[in-house]
Structures are given as structure tokens and as C-alpha cells.
């Protein structure tokens, strides 16, 4: 029987553990914290707030994998009537429709963007500078980066298309992502996976077998003492609010003047907040020189526009700064293939959202976890990740 060690009990680590156990391996997972989940944790208490707005995209490869194993669980109903309550902050005011120039860039028939040009330059040539800037900022819902226009045009275009109609793909598990993680952990346990929490690993054991390092890239760099394990990410200011419900509140506010988004989760999930209250979660990208206060100020400006009298309706509030929220972002001239490789040699493999695997956000974690296990077992015929889309 194969033996494999997984370091990190987040989405990538549990995906790797389940995949390996299903293939007949004896698996041990080490998690440094007292709970599993990584960035997929959900706060305890009356407000089931994720660590930043999260969604599962049903068009992604992990959707089929999770669904086949009955790991997704109940979903919040798709709010079919909510597009009318989507607000767009553009030119200092709230609007209901996307700028025409932005719509040109969203067309599936539009030209494929190049890898080696920044998005702002390429998009401005297609739809003008104003449309390019609005499109770059609109893509922040799947990027969470302070300057999307500076990134690879091909990279941003892919995410912009995924964000174009989030109601067609975005799904929200009832009870938050923590419930998905709990189901994954239970499946791993039933498959015989040994899970140890509060078990920080500072060095790989001598004579170790295959090891999947499913931590943040920073933690992997320290553990493996490999300074090459770096990639561009981003910082965001997080603002979570419980508000007393008021008729006419926006369902979501997407900022086209600067990257950022607020979203109302009561319309999708009745469990996050108490009766007659709604949970609003915002994630505002901030530049390296900006502070949490800068991001929170921009979030509050959007609240002033879209949630009348919100300050008098607040019953709970939480603020934070999050690092690496973007996963990997690709600069001009780079693609996912240029990120740190999964196979590190000597039986060590990386998994996570900043390594060399395709996909959007958590899809990168999933794809890299499957590839890591495939490589660890030496399977000649590798899983076709395109087929995993179902």
C-alpha cells in the first residue's frame, strides 16, 4: 500500500487526501491549526461569515468531483430576480447596467487576449480606455487584486468572462464553506485518512515517502527552504456587517471606478444572519502602500450609496486585512505554467492556489492537488483535468 503525507488541511490538502485514499493509499494529514479549512473556514457564532466572500463555480472541474461524492451539500437558491438589484458604481454614481464598452469585451466572440501584454493596453485598443478600466475593475470579483489592468491580458480576460454572469455559475453552500470542509473531512476519515490538527510541521522527516505540501506558498517556502517558491498575489481589506433588513437594499455592488465588491448573503442563504438581519461581506483590494483604513473607507462609501442608513442598522461588524487572497495572479509574459511547479523532486509535491495548475481561484487548488497525487503515485496515464469539468 502506498503511504503519503499531506501537510495542510485546507481545500487542497483534503482534496489530495481523499484522492490518495480512494486510490488505496494510507494517508496522514497534518494541520497546524486546531480546525481544518485554511481560507475556506467559516466563522463560528450567529453569523456564518466566510473569510471573505466565497462561491463555488459550477462550471469548474471541482464542482463535478465534489458533486459525485455528495460533498457540496444543500445550496442557497439561485436568486433569479436579483440581477435587477445588482448595482454598479461607475463615474461616482450607482447604475443598473454595464457600460457598452465593457459589454464589447465580454462577448465570447471577442478576440483572444495575448499573454504578453497587460490587460489595460490590450482592452483599451479593443474598447477604449474607459471601457478597459471598467472591465479591469469588474474582474476584481474573481481577482481581488488592486490593479487588474497591469496583469496579463489573457489572465484577466478569462476571469472577466467567468465573472460576466455570476448567477449562471456562482453557487453558495448553505452554512458557508465550513460545511463543505466538514463533509470532506468526514469522507477522508471514513476512507481511513489519519488527520492530526495542532500539528505544525517544521521539517520533512528523514526517509519520508511522498509528501504533498498543501500550505500557503509562504509556508511552503519556509518548510522546504526554497527561496524560488514565490509568486505575485495581493492584499484585501475585509468588511463583514450584519444589518437590519431594509426593503430596497442592493443585492450586490460592483465597483467599476476601483476594484471592489460588496455582496448581500441573506438573499441566498437564510442561515448566515439572525432573523430580520442580512449579512453583507465586502472585499476591497488594497495596494502595498495602502492601509486597512483605506480599503474600509472605500467599502463604506459603497455602503453609503447602496444601503441607506446602514450605520444605524449595524448589529455586528468585523474588519480584517487578508494577504494572498487572490491566489496566483499572472503578470504580462507569464501564465499558470510559469508558477512554481508541482513536482519539487525527491518525492515532494506542491498543491494550492499559487502553483502551476490551471483554473480560477480554488480550482487551482483542486487541479494541483489531483496532479500532485497522480505524480506521487507515478500513474502513467494522468487524469485529464478537462474531462473533470463533466
N, C-alpha and C positions, 0 to 999 in steps of 0.2 A: 504494500500500500504506500502511495506517495505521502510524504509529510510536507506540509507547507505552513509557514508562519506569516501572518498578516499583522503589520504594525499600523494601527489606526482603525477605529471602529466607526468611521463615518459612512457615507453612502458608497464611496469607492471601496472601502475596506470590507463592508458587508457584502457587496456585490461579488468581490473576489472570493470571499469565504464561502458563500453559498455556491458559486460556480465550481470551486475546487471540491467542495464536499459532495456535490451532485456527481462529480466525476470519480468519486471513490477515494478522495484524499482524506487524510487525517489532518485537521486544521486547528490551529490555535490563533486567536485574535488577542492582541494586546492593545488596550486603550488607556491613555494617560489620565483621562478624566473619569469621574465617577458615573457618568452617563454616556451612552453611545450617541452618535448622530453627527458630530462635527458641526458644520454650519447648517445642517438640517435639524438642529434642535428647535424645540418649541417651548416657550416659557410656561412654567407651572402657574397655577392660580386661576382666577376667574377669567383672565384674558389670554386666550390661546394664541399668542402672538409669535410668529416665526421670527428668527433673527434676520429681519429684513423681509420684504415681500418675496414670496416664493410661488412658483407654479410648475406643474408638470405639463410638458408639451406632448400632446397625444400623437404628434407626427414624428416624434423622436424614437430612436431604437430602444431606449429603456422602457418605453410605455408597453410595448408588446411583451418584453421579458417580465416586467412586473405583473402585467395582467395575466399572463399564462400561469403564474404562481399564486394568483389571488392575493397579491401583496399591496395593491393600491387601496382597497377598501372603499367605503362609501365616499362619493364625491358631492361637492356642493352643486346644486343645479346650475346649468349654464344660464346666465341672466339674459335671456333673449331680448328683453325690452330695454336693456341698459345702454346700448350704443347711443341712444338719444341723450343720455346723461353723461356721456364722455365729454369732457371739456378740454380744450387745447389752449394753452397760454401762448399767444402769439402777438407780437408788437404791443405788449403791455396790457392786453385785454384777453378775456375768455371768449373763445369761439367754439362753434359746434362742428365745423367742417375743416378738413385738411386743406392747406394751400394747394392750388392747382399744380404748381411747380413740383411740389413733393409727390403728388399723385403720379406724375410722369415717371419719377424714379421708382415707384412701387410696381409699375407694370411688369408682368412676367416677361413681356416681350422686349423690355429694355435691354440695352447692350450689357454683356457680361463685364463687370468691372475688373481692371487689372490688379494684380498683386503688388506690383512695384510702384504704384502711385498712391498718394494719400487720397482719402475719400473726398475731402473738400475740393481739391483741384479737379478730380475727375467729375464729381457731381455738378460742380459749377459749370463745366463745359457742356453738360447734358441739359441742365435745367435752370441755370443762372445761380448767382451767388446766394440769393435769398432762399431759394428752394433747397439748395445744397445744405445751408446752415440749418434750416428747419428739419431736414431729413436726418442730418447727423445727430441733432438733439433728440429727435423722436426715437432713434435707435437705442437711446440710453436705457429703455425698458428691458433690453436684453444685453446691455453692455456695462452699465454702471461705471462709465469712465468719464473723467472731467472734460476730455477733448476728443470726442469720437472722430471729428474731422481730420485729425492728424494721423489716424490709423490707416492700415492698408484698405484700399477701396474695395477689394474683393471681400475682405473680412467683414467690413461694415455692411456691405450690400446684402450678404447672406443673412445677417441678423436683422437688418431692416425689413427684409421680406418676411421673416418669421414673425416680426412684431406688427406687421401691417394689419392683420386681422386677428388679434389675440383671442377673440371669442371663438374662433374656429379651432384653436389648438389648446389654449391655456385651460388647465383643469386644476381645481383646488381640493385636495383631500379634506374631508370633514375632520376637525380636530387638529389640523396642522400637520406638518411633515413628521412630527414626532411619532404619530400613529403609524405612518409608513415604516419608519425606522423600527418601531416596536414589532411590527409584523415581520420585517426582515430578520430581526434578531431572533424571534421565535422560530422562524423557519431554519435559521442556522443552528439553533440549539437542537431542534428536532432531527437535524441531519448529523448530529454528533459533534458540532463545532464547539471547541472549548473557548469561552470568552472570559477574559480577565480584565476587569476595569481597575482604575487606580494603579495601573502597571506601566509606568514610564520606562521606555527602553532607551538607554543612553549609548549602547554599543551593540553591534551584532555579535551573537555568541560565536565562539570558535567552532569550526566544523558544522556550521549551520547548513540546513538544507535550503531549498528555495525560499526566498523571503520576498513578500510584496510589501513595499513601503507605501502605504496609503495615507500619508500625512500631508500637511501643507508643504509647499516646496521649500520654505524656510526651514522647517523642522527636518525635512529630508536632507537638506544641505548640511545641517549640523550633525545629524546622525551618521551620514556617510562620509563626512569630512571631504566634500566635493564642492569646491567653490564654483564649478560650472553650472550648478543647479540653480539658475536664476532665470526669471522671465518677467516681462512687464505686466503689472497689474494696476490696481487703483485703490483709492480710498473713498469712502462714502460717509455722510452723516445720516444716521438713522433716527427717525422720529416716529414714535408709536403713541397714538392717542385713543382713549375711549371717550366718545362724545355722546351726549344725549341726542337721540334721533330727532331730526327736524325734516319735515317734508321739503323736497326741492334740493336737498344736498346732491352734489355731483357724485357719480359712481366712481369716477377716476379723473384725475387731472394730469395731463401730459404736457410738459413744458417744452415749447419749441424755441423759446428765446435763450434757454440754457438747459443743459442736461438735468433731468429730474422728473420724478413722478410720485403722485400720491394715489392711494387706492383704498376704497371702502370695502371692507371684507364682510360686513354684515349682510350685504346683498347676496353674497354667495354662501356664507356659512353661518348658521344660526348659533354655533357653539362658541365663537371667539369672545363675545362680549355678553354681558348680562342683558336681561330683558330691557327693551326700550333704549338700548345703547348700541352704538356701532363702533367698530374698530377701524381706525384709519392708520395705515402704515405708509410712511414715506421714506424714500432712499434718494439722497441728493449727492451726486458725485462732487468731490472737492479736490482741488489741485494740491500739489505738495506744499505750497506756501499758505494754503487756506486752513482755517481752524474749524472745529466743530460748530462754533457760533456762526461762522459764515454760511455753512450749509443749512443750519437750523433757521437762520433768518430768511433764506430763500424759500424754505418749506413753509414758514409761517406766512410769507407773502402769498403763496398759492392758496393757503387756507383762508386768508382774508378775502380772496377773490371768490372762492368756491363754496365756503362753508360759513354762511352768515352767522355772526355772533358765536363763533366756535369757542372763544376763550371762556365765555360764561357757561359753556356746556361741557367742559372738560371734567371727567371724573377720575381719570388715570393718565399718567404721562410717563414716557421713558425716552431717554436720549442716549446715543452712543456714537462712537466712531468705529467703523469697521475697515479693516485693511484686507486687501486681496479679494474684495467682493466680486470683482469682475471675472475671477478665474484668469485665464490667459487672454491677453489681447495682442494682436499681431501688428507690428509696425510695418510701414511700407517696405517691400522687398522680402518679407517673411510670411510664412504660413504655418499651419499647425505642424507640418513636417519638420520645421526648424526648431521647435521647442525641445526641451530636454527629453531624450529618448527613454522609452520604457525599459529596455534591456540595459542594465548598468554593468553587466558582466559578473562573473563569479556567483551566479545564481541569485542576483538581486534585481528586482524589477520595481518600477515606479507606477503608481496609479494616482489619479487626482485630476483636478480641472485645469492644471497648468502644464501638462505634459503632452507629448507628441501623439495625439489622437484626435480624430475629427469630432465635430458636434458643437452644440451650443450649451454653455454653462455645465449643468450636471450631466449632460450627455457625454461630455469629455471624460468625466469621472467614470461613467459606466463603460464606455468603449475601452478606456485604458485598463480598467480592471479585468475585463474579459480578455484583452490581449495579453496582459501580464500572466494570467493563469494559463493561457494557451501556450505561451513561451516557456513558462515554468515546467509544464508537463511535456514539453518537446513534441507537441502534436504537429505532425507534418501538414495536415490539411486544416488550415486555420479557419476559424469562424468568419464567414462573410458578413461583416457588420451591416452592409446594405440590406441583406436579407432579413436582418433582425428588425428592420422597420415594419415588417409584416405587411 
